[in-house]
Amino acid sequence: MIEAAAFYEQALGFEIEVLWQDPPYGVVARGATIIEFGEGRKAYAGSGVCVIFVSDVDTAHREFSIQSLDFVGNLADRGYGSRDFRVRDNNGNLLIFSSPLIDQRALMESGAG
């Protein structure tokens, strides 16, 4: 867990909010995004998917491109109305950094989405 928190801090610019040894538990945050780590979640490490909405995904991509990250695919406009890119964290979890290209709420409310 200490390694996970350090990865988010050093590679992705999160701040470590909480880091306990007993019980093993940690919280990192960046802007409005909060991610928790804990011993009880260890069995699921590497199977998580987290979508992180950012105001400017191109700027975020440029920032992370200088890091040694495991990018999955490319920065691209997606058919579901978002522009995003994906990276794997140091435990194999998938992080999707995304900015909407359309008013997704209006799309869902219209029943077309």
C-alpha positions in Angstrom: 0.0 0.0 0.0 2.9 2.4 0.7 4.1 1.6 -2.8 0.7 2.4 -4.3 0.4 5.7 -2.5 4.0 6.6 -3.6 3.2 5.8 -7.2 0.1 8.0 -7.2 2.0 10.8 -5.6 5.2 10.7 -7.7 3.9 9.6 -11.1 0.4 11.1 -11.1 0.7 14.2 -8.9 -1.8 13.0 -6.2 -1.3 14.1 -2.6 -1.2 11.5 0.1 -4.0 12.4 2.5 -3.9 9.3 4.9 -1.4 6.5 5.3 -1.9 4.1 8.2 0.2 1.0 9.0 -2.3 -0.7 11.3 -4.8 -1.3 9.8 -3.1 -0.9 6.4 -5.1 2.0 4.7 -4.3 4.9 2.5 -6.0 7.8 0.7 -4.6 9.9 -2.2 -6.3 12.9 -3.7 -5.9 15.2 -6.7 -8.5 17.9 -7.2 -11.9 16.3 -6.7 -10.6 12.7 -7.3 -10.1 10.6 -4.2 -8.7 7.0 -4.3 -8.6 4.7 -1.3 -6.2 1.7 -0.7 -6.7 -0.9 2.0 -5.7 -4.4 3.0 -9.3 -5.6 2.5 -9.1 -4.5 -1.1 -5.8 -6.4 -1.8 -7.5 -9.4 -3.3 -8.9 -7.1 -6.0 -5.7 -5.3 -6.9 -5.1 -5.2 -10.6 -8.8 -5.6 -11.5 -10.0 -2.1 -10.9 -11.1 0.5 -13.4 -11.4 4.1 -12.4 -12.6 6.9 -14.7 -11.1 10.3 -13.7 -12.8 13.3 -15.3 -10.5 16.2 -16.0 -11.2 19.6 -17.5 -8.5 19.3 -20.2 -7.5 15.7 -21.1 -4.9 16.9 -23.6 -3.0 18.8 -20.9 -3.2 15.8 -18.5 -1.8 13.6 -21.3 1.1 15.9 -21.9 1.8 16.1 -18.2 1.8 12.3 -17.8 3.7 11.6 -21.1 6.9 12.7 -19.4 6.5 10.0 -16.7 7.4 6.4 -17.2 3.8 5.1 -17.2 2.2 2.1 -18.7 -0.1 3.7 -21.3 -2.9 1.5 -22.8 -3.7 2.7 -26.2 -3.6 6.3 -27.3 -5.2 9.6 -26.5 -8.3 9.7 -28.7 -11.9 10.8 -29.3 -14.2 7.9 -28.4 -17.5 7.1 -30.0 -19.2 7.4 -26.6 -18.6 11.1 -26.5 -15.4 11.4 -24.6 -11.7 12.1 -25.3 -9.6 10.0 -23.1 -6.4 8.0 -22.5 -5.6 5.1 -20.2 -2.8 4.1 -18.0 -2.2 1.2 -15.6 -1.1 1.9 -12.1 1.7 0.0 -10.3 -0.8 -2.7 -9.3 -2.3 -3.1 -12.8 -5.5 -1.2 -12.2 -6.8 0.8 -15.2 -7.1 4.6 -14.9 -9.1 6.4 -17.6 -8.5 10.1 -17.8 -11.4 11.6 -19.7 -13.0 14.9 -20.8 -16.5 14.9 -22.3 -16.9 16.0 -25.9 -20.6 16.2 -25.7 -23.2 17.0 -23.0 -23.4 13.4 -21.8 -26.2 14.1 -19.2 -28.4 15.5 -22.0 -27.7 12.4 -24.1 -28.7 10.1 -21.3 -31.8 12.0 -20.5 -32.9 12.0 -24.1 -32.8 8.2 -24.1 -30.4 8.0 -27.0 -27.4 7.0 -25.0 
